[in-house]
Amino acid sequence: MVMSQPSAKVRASTRPSLSADQWAEAALDAMADGGLEAVAVEPLAKALGITKGSFYWHFKNRDALIHAALDLWEKRETVDIVERAEQETTPRERMHTLFRTVANTDLRSERLLMMLATTDHPAARACAKRVSEHWRKYVHDCYLALGLSENESKLWATFAYSTFMGTVRMRRENPDALPAGPEFTQYLRFLIKSLIPRVEREAGEAHSSVVPLRRGAK
């Protein structure tokens, strides 16, 4: 759909009452509720209680808004999450923080991840893939830092990513299958404990061995 743009005179005389990030947030809300097709300037302006002039102050067209929204979401799901984890001092603590953050992500982010990963929009799919790969690469590096081999780290990172993606899908498609309230917190503790192996280094050996989880082990 081709949208007409205001003249340079109109743009020059229009002051933005909303920031570009606020427009991007509104676009993300629309994507989460109705997919990329729901991102349209007039409905967004109406929902925000503002005229279209603010939009054209920040963006040339709808596609520019979509890219800005994707960039904002990608930063939150990669850079911001990793920065939070990096505040911890050990790889085990960093993984705990990362897994807790990802597991407690809001419903909008879950919807966006699932929607963007399955859309036909090239930029959106590429964004979802970058987010997934960034998260998996960071987890892989944490497993390496724990002392696992390259191959073990790759396997555990794939296992962790698959587990969390499965939880995301369940919360969307069959939420009654997951525990709620305090029981969900208990479930998350079990999940995180299962995804962080106990590793023992043997004296004089370059590689590590993964110690299986034992019942009652702390």
C-alpha positions as a LaTeX table, in Angstrom:
\begin{tabular}{lrrr}
\hline
Residue & $x$ (\AA) & $y$ (\AA) & $z$ (\AA) \\
\hline
Met1 & 0.00 & 0.00 & 0.00 \\
Val2 & 1.45 & 3.39 & $-1.04$ \\
Met3 & 0.86 & 6.15 & 1.47 \\
Ser4 & 0.96 & 9.82 & 0.58 \\
Gln5 & 3.45 & 11.89 & 2.54 \\
Pro6 & 2.97 & 15.45 & 3.76 \\
Ser7 & 4.79 & 18.27 & 2.05 \\
Ala8 & 8.10 & 19.57 & 3.33 \\
Lys9 & 6.29 & 22.68 & 4.55 \\
Val10 & 3.89 & 20.63 & 6.64 \\
Arg11 & 6.70 & 18.50 & 8.06 \\
Ala12 & 8.74 & 21.57 & 8.94 \\
Ser13 & 5.84 & 23.14 & 10.82 \\
Thr14 & 4.84 & 19.99 & 12.72 \\
Arg15 & 6.46 & 19.42 & 16.10 \\
Pro16 & 6.66 & 15.81 & 17.33 \\
Ser17 & 4.64 & 15.28 & 20.51 \\
Leu18 & 5.73 & 11.64 & 20.64 \\
Ser19 & 9.23 & 10.25 & 20.32 \\
Ala20 & 10.28 & 7.73 & 17.67 \\
Asp21 & 10.57 & 5.07 & 20.38 \\
Gln22 & 6.99 & 5.71 & 21.48 \\
Trp23 & 5.79 & 5.16 & 17.93 \\
Ala24 & 7.93 & 2.01 & 17.77 \\
Glu25 & 6.38 & 0.78 & 21.04 \\
Ala26 & 2.92 & 1.30 & 19.62 \\
Ala27 & 3.94 & $-0.61$ & 16.50 \\
Leu28 & 5.19 & $-3.51$ & 18.64 \\
Asp29 & 1.87 & $-3.58$ & 20.49 \\
Ala30 & 0.07 & $-3.75$ & 17.15 \\
Met31 & 2.37 & $-6.53$ & 15.89 \\
Ala32 & 1.84 & $-8.59$ & 19.03 \\
Asp33 & $-1.94$ & $-8.28$ & 18.74 \\
Gly34 & $-2.46$ & $-8.56$ & 15.00 \\
Gly35 & 0.81 & $-9.27$ & 13.20 \\
Leu36 & 2.67 & $-6.97$ & 10.83 \\
Glu37 & $-0.55$ & $-6.26$ & 8.96 \\
Ala38 & $-1.82$ & $-4.41$ & 12.03 \\
Val39 & 0.92 & $-1.78$ & 11.74 \\
Ala40 & $-0.79$ & 1.15 & 10.00 \\
Val41 & $-0.21$ & 4.84 & 10.58 \\
Glu42 & $-3.78$ & 6.09 & 10.95 \\
Pro43 & $-4.97$ & 3.42 & 13.45 \\
Leu44 & $-1.77$ & 3.86 & 15.48 \\
Ala45 & $-2.18$ & 7.65 & 15.54 \\
Lys46 & $-5.78$ & 7.23 & 16.66 \\
Ala47 & $-4.80$ & 4.79 & 19.39 \\
Leu48 & $-2.11$ & 7.19 & 20.57 \\
Gly49 & $-4.49$ & 10.14 & 20.47 \\
Ile50 & $-2.32$ & 12.12 & 18.08 \\
Thr51 & $-2.26$ & 13.28 & 14.47 \\
Lys52 & $-0.21$ & 11.70 & 11.71 \\
Gly53 & 2.08 & 14.73 & 11.66 \\
Ser54 & 4.10 & 13.31 & 14.55 \\
Phe55 & 4.65 & 10.09 & 12.62 \\
Tyr56 & 6.08 & 11.84 & 9.56 \\
Trp57 & 8.39 & 13.89 & 11.74 \\
His58 & 10.20 & 10.67 & 12.67 \\
Phe59 & 9.59 & 8.26 & 9.77 \\
Lys60 & 9.43 & 8.44 & 6.01 \\
Asn61 & 6.89 & 5.64 & 5.72 \\
Arg62 & 5.36 & 2.57 & 7.35 \\
Asp63 & 8.32 & 0.36 & 6.47 \\
Ala64 & 10.68 & 2.68 & 8.35 \\
Leu65 & 8.46 & 2.37 & 11.42 \\
Ile66 & 8.48 & $-1.43$ & 11.19 \\
His67 & 12.28 & $-1.49$ & 11.01 \\
Ala68 & 12.55 & 0.89 & 13.98 \\
Ala69 & 10.19 & $-1.31$ & 16.01 \\
Leu70 & 12.17 & $-4.43$ & 15.12 \\
Asp71 & 15.45 & $-2.73$ & 16.09 \\
Leu72 & 13.99 & $-1.70$ & 19.45 \\
Trp73 & 12.68 & $-5.19$ & 20.18 \\
Glu74 & 15.94 & $-6.85$ & 19.08 \\
Lys75 & 18.03 & $-4.65$ & 21.38 \\
Arg76 & 15.85 & $-5.51$ & 24.36 \\
Glu77 & 15.94 & $-9.22$ & 23.63 \\
Thr78 & 19.71 & $-9.37$ & 23.08 \\
Val79 & 21.88 & $-6.49$ & 24.32 \\
Asp80 & 19.76 & $-5.58$ & 27.33 \\
Ile81 & 19.28 & $-9.18$ & 28.49 \\
Val82 & 22.97 & $-10.03$ & 28.12 \\
Glu83 & 24.03 & $-6.83$ & 29.91 \\
Arg84 & 21.89 & $-7.88$ & 32.85 \\
Ala85 & 23.46 & $-11.33$ & 32.92 \\
Glu86 & 26.97 & $-9.90$ & 32.59 \\
Gln87 & 26.60 & $-8.13$ & 35.91 \\
Glu88 & 27.07 & $-11.52$ & 37.58 \\
Thr89 & 30.57 & $-12.70$ & 38.42 \\
Thr90 & 30.49 & $-16.40$ & 37.46 \\
Pro91 & 29.21 & $-18.22$ & 34.36 \\
Arg92 & 26.81 & $-20.24$ & 36.52 \\
Glu93 & 25.31 & $-17.05$ & 38.01 \\
Arg94 & 25.14 & $-15.45$ & 34.56 \\
Met95 & 23.20 & $-18.43$ & 33.25 \\
His96 & 20.83 & $-18.32$ & 36.22 \\
Thr97 & 20.11 & $-14.64$ & 35.56 \\
Leu98 & 19.73 & $-15.18$ & 31.82 \\
Phe99 & 17.38 & $-18.13$ & 32.18 \\
Arg100 & 15.26 & $-16.34$ & 34.80 \\
Thr101 & 14.99 & $-13.28$ & 32.56 \\
Val102 & 14.05 & $-15.26$ & 29.47 \\
Ala103 & 11.60 & $-17.46$ & 31.37 \\
Asn104 & 9.85 & $-14.44$ & 32.87 \\
Thr105 & 9.57 & $-12.48$ & 29.63 \\
Asp106 & 6.29 & $-10.68$ & 29.12 \\
Leu107 & 3.50 & $-12.06$ & 26.96 \\
Arg108 & 4.03 & $-9.42$ & 24.28 \\
Ser109 & 7.64 & $-10.46$ & 23.70 \\
Glu110 & 6.61 & $-14.10$ & 23.48 \\
Arg111 & 3.95 & $-13.28$ & 20.90 \\
Leu112 & 6.39 & $-11.17$ & 18.92 \\
Leu113 & 9.03 & $-13.90$ & 18.86 \\
Met114 & 6.60 & $-16.52$ & 17.62 \\
Met115 & 5.01 & $-14.17$ & 15.08 \\
Leu116 & 8.27 & $-12.80$ & 13.69 \\
Ala117 & 9.79 & $-16.27$ & 13.37 \\
Thr118 & 6.92 & $-17.47$ & 11.18 \\
Thr119 & 6.10 & $-14.38$ & 9.12 \\
Asp120 & 6.89 & $-14.04$ & 5.42 \\
His121 & 8.38 & $-10.58$ & 5.99 \\
Pro122 & 12.15 & $-10.98$ & 5.30 \\
Ala123 & 13.34 & $-8.31$ & 7.73 \\
Ala124 & 11.09 & $-9.59$ & 10.51 \\
Arg125 & 12.20 & $-13.19$ & 10.12 \\
Ala126 & 15.83 & $-12.12$ & 9.99 \\
Cys127 & 15.33 & $-10.15$ & 13.21 \\
Ala128 & 13.81 & $-13.15$ & 15.00 \\
Lys129 & 16.66 & $-15.35$ & 13.81 \\
Arg130 & 19.29 & $-12.89$ & 15.05 \\
Val131 & 17.63 & $-12.76$ & 18.46 \\
Ser132 & 17.54 & $-16.55$ & 18.72 \\
Glu133 & 21.14 & $-16.97$ & 17.56 \\
His134 & 22.41 & $-14.22$ & 19.85 \\
Trp135 & 20.77 & $-15.85$ & 22.85 \\
Arg136 & 21.98 & $-19.34$ & 21.91 \\
Lys137 & 25.54 & $-18.09$ & 21.25 \\
Tyr138 & 25.69 & $-16.43$ & 24.64 \\
Val139 & 24.46 & $-19.58$ & 26.38 \\
His140 & 27.00 & $-21.62$ & 24.40 \\
Asp141 & 29.80 & $-19.36$ & 25.65 \\
Cys142 & 28.56 & $-19.72$ & 29.22 \\
Tyr143 & 28.68 & $-23.49$ & 28.95 \\
Leu144 & 32.23 & $-23.20$ & 27.63 \\
Ala145 & 33.12 & $-21.02$ & 30.60 \\
Leu146 & 31.72 & $-23.69$ & 32.91 \\
Gly147 & 34.34 & $-26.06$ & 31.54 \\
Leu148 & 32.40 & $-28.05$ & 28.94 \\
Ser149 & 33.96 & $-28.94$ & 25.63 \\
Glu150 & 32.98 & $-27.19$ & 22.41 \\
Asn151 & 30.77 & $-30.08$ & 21.34 \\
Glu152 & 29.16 & $-30.42$ & 24.79 \\
Ser153 & 28.52 & $-26.67$ & 24.91 \\
Lys154 & 26.85 & $-26.74$ & 21.52 \\
Leu155 & 24.59 & $-29.62$ & 22.55 \\
Trp156 & 23.63 & $-28.04$ & 25.88 \\
Ala157 & 22.96 & $-24.66$ & 24.24 \\
Thr158 & 20.66 & $-26.30$ & 21.70 \\
Phe159 & 18.93 & $-28.21$ & 24.50 \\
Ala160 & 18.45 & $-25.03$ & 26.54 \\
Tyr161 & 17.13 & $-23.05$ & 23.59 \\
Ser162 & 14.73 & $-25.82$ & 22.58 \\
Thr163 & 13.46 & $-26.15$ & 26.14 \\
Phe164 & 12.67 & $-22.48$ & 26.52 \\
Met165 & 11.11 & $-22.22$ & 23.07 \\
Gly166 & 8.92 & $-25.17$ & 23.98 \\
Thr167 & 7.83 & $-23.38$ & 27.15 \\
Val168 & 7.01 & $-20.26$ & 25.14 \\
Arg169 & 4.87 & $-22.27$ & 22.72 \\
Met170 & 3.07 & $-24.00$ & 25.58 \\
Arg171 & 2.27 & $-20.72$ & 27.29 \\
Arg172 & 0.77 & $-19.51$ & 24.03 \\
Glu173 & $-0.96$ & $-22.61$ & 22.71 \\
Asn174 & $-1.79$ & $-24.62$ & 25.83 \\
Pro175 & $-1.25$ & $-22.49$ & 28.95 \\
Asp176 & $-3.30$ & $-24.84$ & 31.14 \\
Ala177 & $-0.59$ & $-27.47$ & 30.70 \\
Leu178 & 1.85 & $-25.34$ & 32.68 \\
Pro179 & 1.68 & $-24.75$ & 36.44 \\
Ala180 & 0.57 & $-21.35$ & 37.67 \\
Gly181 & 1.42 & $-19.06$ & 40.57 \\
Pro182 & 3.94 & $-20.42$ & 43.10 \\
Glu183 & 4.01 & $-23.76$ & 41.27 \\
Phe184 & 5.27 & $-22.01$ & 38.12 \\
Thr185 & 8.12 & $-20.50$ & 40.16 \\
Gln186 & 8.97 & $-23.98$ & 41.40 \\
Tyr187 & 8.85 & $-25.23$ & 37.82 \\
Leu188 & 11.26 & $-22.53$ & 36.70 \\
Arg189 & 13.70 & $-23.47$ & 39.45 \\
Phe190 & 13.57 & $-27.08$ & 38.33 \\
Leu191 & 14.00 & $-26.02$ & 34.71 \\
Ile192 & 17.01 & $-23.82$ & 35.39 \\
Lys193 & 18.64 & $-26.42$ & 37.62 \\
Ser194 & 18.21 & $-29.02$ & 34.87 \\
Leu195 & 19.82 & $-26.76$ & 32.27 \\
Ile196 & 22.98 & $-25.96$ & 34.25 \\
Pro197 & 25.09 & $-29.11$ & 34.55 \\
Arg198 & 27.46 & $-29.79$ & 37.39 \\
Val199 & 30.95 & $-29.92$ & 35.95 \\
Glu200 & 34.05 & $-31.38$ & 37.54 \\
Arg201 & 37.54 & $-30.87$ & 36.17 \\
Glu202 & 39.87 & $-33.82$ & 36.45 \\
Ala203 & 43.40 & $-32.92$ & 37.49 \\
Gly204 & 45.74 & $-32.75$ & 34.52 \\
Glu205 & 42.92 & $-33.06$ & 31.96 \\
Ala206 & 42.16 & $-30.40$ & 29.39 \\
His207 & 38.48 & $-31.28$ & 29.16 \\
Ser208 & 35.76 & $-31.58$ & 31.73 \\
Ser209 & 33.23 & $-34.23$ & 32.53 \\
Val210 & 29.56 & $-33.53$ & 33.04 \\
Val211 & 28.24 & $-34.89$ & 36.31 \\
Pro212 & 24.67 & $-36.15$ & 35.98 \\
Leu213 & 22.10 & $-34.54$ & 38.24 \\
Arg214 & 21.27 & $-36.62$ & 41.27 \\
Arg215 & 18.10 & $-36.58$ & 43.27 \\
Gly216 & 18.45 & $-34.39$ & 46.28 \\
Ala217 & 21.68 & $-32.87$ & 45.03 \\
Lys218 & 22.11 & $-29.20$ & 45.91 \\
\hline
\end{tabular}
